[in-house]
Amino acid sequence: MNAPRRKFGFWLATALVVGNIIGSAIFMLPAGLAAFGWNAVSAWVITFVGALCLAWVFAELARHLPAAGGSFGFMRLGVGEGAAFVGAWGYMVSVWAANAGITIAGISYLTRLVPGLSATPWASPAAAIGAIWLLTWINMRGLHAAGGVQLVTSIVKLLPFVAVIGLAVWRLAVSGGALLPPVHAGSFTFAGASGAVGLTLYAMLGLESATVPADAVENPEVIVPRATMVGTGLSAVVSIMATCAVALMLPADVVASSKAPVSDFIAASWGDIAGGFVALCAVISCFGCLNGWLLIGGELPVAMVKAGTLPPWFGKLNASGAPAQALVLSAVLTTLLTLMAYTKTGVGAYNFAILIATATNLVLYLFCAIGVVRFMRDGRVPRSAALVVCTGIALLFILWAFYGSGWESLAWGGALMAAGWPVYLVARRSARAA
């Protein structure tokens, strides 16, 4: 007999949002943004506005449709079952790809603490696989165990960014802004901002995290909207200040080639011991984020099984109330994508994984935003000027982010999403037979 499920309160739900947003991206993103210069700042401004509008859309959906069953339920009501499956399967692909990127980032910072991992080609992939399966085991012990890990790691991961932001403010005050690259007519371009948006949006993926396991949250119509907005706002401010400080205040070639850019930024002023402490926090942050995304990857299939769009196998719970089989499948596919990404070198391996994650995650955002338009029209969600404006901005931002993700990522994402359609057909055939 399955044990009753212990549910998340406000703090654990907010920790899930913060933990899933502030993960690997904030530690590794400066290396990817270095080549964009000041375009990274304009991309962040666009992403900040777009992310807050998306967060408001999800908050309103959770407030007015608490019984829908989270993101998948919003899509099923808004765009139909078939499209909802495409969005949800794309979201799962995004989770698997994001997990690969998070794992690579965590191991990258771990090499600073354990240099021997760089000594042999197989050591880093082996450590990555070990981390994936250890955290999968923790998630299989139930929601409360996973949520406890998430709360602790969410607190730890904020520590280095307090240091980064404080150091950046002090260095700017002392230098009078001389450490920043000069601004000229070509510093801001449409192409540069579009390319950077694909990366900065990845840093904000996870803003919908509290709505995905809505059935696992207490009083979801109140807690989910609050956790979504508080978690998104806090994460955005920290991410923008920290990544822009590192990307702009260190030499571009140094940041672009760094395996641990945030750690190098701290070490340049406070020495290797401080840099090593930041690396330790980064490792904890990345694997805490991986823990949260493995949780999401296990909970979403449960909602899809209840809707009849995945076979019952995906939704079976173990004695701890955890979707063990879905968690194992998520870990297997995350492992494969991690090994695939490791065929590339340096920051290229990380960028490969995160751009696929961004491209496939956008499908869920698009369908939920379209759903809001329908709900406002038929009265299920009250039409307000704020929601109309936020939904319009969110839709424009989503389309721009698709463009910024690049053709390679869209092609890989499309292929991985198409692979899920036979699973949907099997589930529907089984449901009709039943």
N, C-alpha and C positions, 0 to 999 in steps of 0.2 A: 504493500500500500504506500502511495506517495505521501511524503511529509508535507504539512501545510507550508506555504511560501511566506517567508518574512519579507515585508515590503519596505521600500525606501521612503524616508521622510524628506523634508526640504533640504537639509544639509547634505545628505547623501546624493539626492538628485542634482543639486547644484554642483557638488564635487564631481559627479559623473560628467556634467557639461564642461566644467573647467578642465577636468582631467583629460577629457577626450579632445578638447581644442588645444590646450597647452601641452603638447607632447613633443614629438620629434621635430616638428616644423620650426618652432621658435628657436631650437638649438642649431638646426642645420640650414634654415632658410637664408641667413646672411650670405652663405657661400653661393647660393643660387642667384641671389639678388644683386651681388656685387657688380656684375657686368651691366646692370641696368642703370646704375647711378641714381640720379634724382628721379628717374622714372619709377623707381621702387616706391618713392614717397607718394607720387600721384596714384600709383596702383593701390597703395594702402588706403588712401582717402576713399577711393571708389569702393574698395572691398569693405571698408568700415561701414559706409552708408548702406551698401547692399546687404551686408550681413545683419545689421540691425533691423533692416526692413524685413528680411527673411525670418529673423527671430520673432518679430512682431506677428508675422503671418502665422507661424507655428504656435505662438502663445495664444492667439485668438482662436485658432482651431482647437487647441486643447481646452480652452475655457468654455467654448460653446458646444463642442462635440466630445465630451469626456468619455462617452461610451463607445466611440468609434473604434478604439483599439490601437491608438497611436498612428504613426505615419502611414502604415499600410492601410489602415481603416480610412484615413482621410482620402487617400488616393482611390480606394475602391468606391467610396461614395461619390467622389468628385469626377472621376474619369472612366469608371467602369472596371470590371474585374480583370480583363485581359491587360489593359494598360497598367493597372495597379501592379500586376505581377511583373511586368517589364520594369517598372520603377523600383519595385522591391528587390527583384533579382539584381538589377543594376546597383542598388544600394549594397547588397551583399558582396558583389564583385568589388565595389569601392572599399568595403571593409577589409576584404582579403588583401587588396592592393595596398591600402593604407597600413595594414599590419606589417606588410613586407617592408614598407618605407620606414616605419617606426622602429622595427627590429634592426634594420641596417644602421639607422642613426644611433641607436643605443649601443650597438657593437662598435661603431666608429668612435664614440666617446670612451668606451671601455678600453680601446687600444691605447689610449693615453695613460690609463691606470695600469694596464697589463700589456706592456709593449710586446710581449711574446706572441700575442695574437696576430701581430703583423709579420711574424717570422716565417710562417708557412702559409701557403695559399688556402689550405682547407680549414685553418683554425677559426677564422671569423665566421664562415658559414656554419661550422659545427656549433659554435657558441650561440649563434642566432637560432638554430633549430632547438637547442636545449632550452633557451629562454621561452620560445613559443610553447613548447610542450609543458614546461613547468607552470606557466600561467594558465594554460588550458586545464591542468589538473586542479589549480586553485578554484577556477570558475566552476568546475564540476562538483565542488563541495557546497555550492549553493549561493544565492544572492547575497546573503549577509557577509559571507567570507570575502566575496569579490568586492562588495561595497566598502568593507572595512579597509581593504588594501587601497581602494581608490581614494578614500578620505585622507589617509596618511600621506600617500604619494602626492596628492594635490597640494597639500601644505608644504611638503619638502620642495617641490618643483618651483614654487614661487620665490624661494630664498635667493637663488642666483640672480634673478631678474631684478629684485630690489637692489642687489649690488651693482648690476650692469647699469640700471637707470641712474642710480646715485653717482656712479663713477662717470657716466656720460655727462651728467649735469655739471659735475665738478670740473671735468676737463674742458667743457665748453666755456664755463665761466672764467677759467684761468687763461685759455687761449683766445678768448674773444671770438670764437667761431672759426679760427684759422685752421682747425683740424678737418673741417668739412670741405669737400671738393667745391670748386667755384661753380656758380650758376651762370649759364650763358643761354643764348637763344635756342641752341639745340639740346638743352638739358631735358626738356619735356617733349615727347613725341607720342603720337597715337600708337604707332607700332610698338614702341618701347613699353608704354603703359599696358597695352594689350597683352604682350608677352609676359610681363610681370604679374598681371592679374591672375593668370593661370596658377602661379606659384603662391601668391598671397591668399587666394581663396582657399587653397589647401590648408593653410594655417588656421582657417576658421571653420573647417569641416568639423562637425560634431555639435554645432549649435542646436541641432534637432534631437540630441541624444536623450533628453528627458522624455521626449514624446514617443520614442521607439518602444521602450518597455513600459508603456503607460499602465498596463495591467499590473505591473510590479511596483507602482507608486501609490502611496496612501493619498486619499483625497485628490485625485489627479487634476480635477477642474480648477483647483486653487494652487497646488504645489507645482505642477508642471509649467504653467505660464510664468510664475515667479522665478523658478529655477532657470528657465530658458533665458529670460531677459537679464537676470543678475549674472548668470554664468557667461553669457555672450558679451555683455558690456565689460566685465572685468577682464576677460580673456583678450578682448580686442585692444584695450588700452595697454596692457602689459606687452602684448605681441608687437604692436606698432612701435612703441618706444624702444624695446629691446633690440628688435631685428634691424631697425633703421640706424640705431646707434652703432652697432657692430659693422653693418654693411658700409656705412659712410665714413666712419672715423678710423678704420684701419685701411691700409693700402689695398686697392682692389685686387691686385694679383695675390697678395697674402691671404685675403679672405677666400678668394675663389679656389685656392689650392688647399685650404685648411680642412682637416678631418674633424676639428673641434673648434669652430670659429668663436663661440662665446667664451670658451675656456681660454683661448689665445688672447682675446680682448682683455680679460681680467688679468692674465699672467703678464701682459705687457706693462701694466702699472703696479701690480701688487705681488708679482713673483710667481714662481712655479707652484708653490704650496697652495696659494689661493686658486690658481688655475686648476690644480688637481682636485680641490674641493668642489669647484664648479663642475668639473667632469663627473665627479661622483653624483652630484645632484642631477646632472643630465641623464646619467644611466638610470637612476631611480625614476626620473620623470618619464623617460621613454618607455620603460617597462611598466610603469603605472598606467600610462596611456594605452599600451598594448593590452593590459589587463582589462581596461574599460571597453576597448573595441572588441575584444574577444567576447565579453559579456553581451554587447550589442549584436554581434554575429550569431550568438546563440538564441537570443530572445526574439529577433525578428522572424525566424522560421516558425516559431511557435504560433505567432499571430497569423502567419500565412497558412499553417495547417488548419487552424480554427476556421479560416475562411474557405478551406477546400481547394487552395491553389498550390499546395505542396502535399506530397504523400504523407500519411500519418507517421512514417518512420522519422521524419525531421522533427516532430514535436514531442517525442517520448521523453518523459522526465525520469530521472533516476531517484534513488531513495532520499536524496537531499533536495529534491525539487528542481534540479538543474536539467536543462535540455542537453543531456550528455552526448547524444549522437550528432546533433547539430554542431556542438562545440568541437567534436572530433573532426567532422567534415571541414569546418572552418580552419582548424589547425593544419589539416592536410593541405588544403589549397593555399593557405598562407605560406606554408613551407615551400611549395612548388614555385610560387611567385617570388619568394625570397631568393631561391636558388637561381631562378631565371634572371633576376635583377643583378645578381652577383657576377653574371657574365660580362657586365659592363664595369668600368673602372671609376674610382673616385666618386665625385658628386653625381656623375652620370647615372650610377646605379640607383641612387636615392631619387633623382629627378624622374627617372623612368617609372618608378613605382608610384610616386605621388601624383604625377599628371594623369595616369590611368585612374587613380582614385578620384581625382577631381572630376574628370570627364564623366565617369559613370555615376557619381553622386549627384551630379547636376540634373539627371533625369528625374530623381525623386523630388528635388526642389521645384522643377518645372511643373510636374503633375500636381503637387500640393498647391502651388500658386494658382494654377488653372482651376483647381477644385474650389479655392476660395472665391474666385469670380462666380462660379456656378452657385455656391452656397449663398452668396450675397444676393444673387438674382432670385433664388427661390425662397429666401427668408430664413434659411437655417442658421446663417450667421448675420447679425445686424450690420447693415451697411452704414459705415461712418466715413467721414472725409479722411481720417487718418489711415484707416485700413485700405481705402481705395488708392490713396497715394502710395502707401507702402507696398501694396501688391503690384502696382504699375512699375515702381522702381525695381522691385524684386525681379519681375519678369524681364525687364531690360538688362539688368545685371546678369541674370542667368544666361541670356543669349550672348552677351559679350564674353562671359567666362567660357562658354563653349568655344567661341572663336579663339580665345587666348590659350586654350588647352593644347592646341596644335593637332595636325592631322594624324600623326603617328599615334598619339594617345587616344584619339577618337576611333581610329581603326581597331586598335587592340581592345578598347572598351566595347565597341560594337560586336566584335567577334565573341568576346567572353559573355556578353549579355545574350547573344543569339543562342549560345550553347545551353541556356536555361530553358528555352522554349519547349523542347521535348519533355522536360520534367513537368512542366505545367500541363501539357497534353495528357500525360500519364495520370496526373492527379485528377484532372477533370473526368477522365474516363472512369477512374476508380470511384469518384463521387457519384457519377451517374449510375454506375452498376449498383452501388450501395443503396 
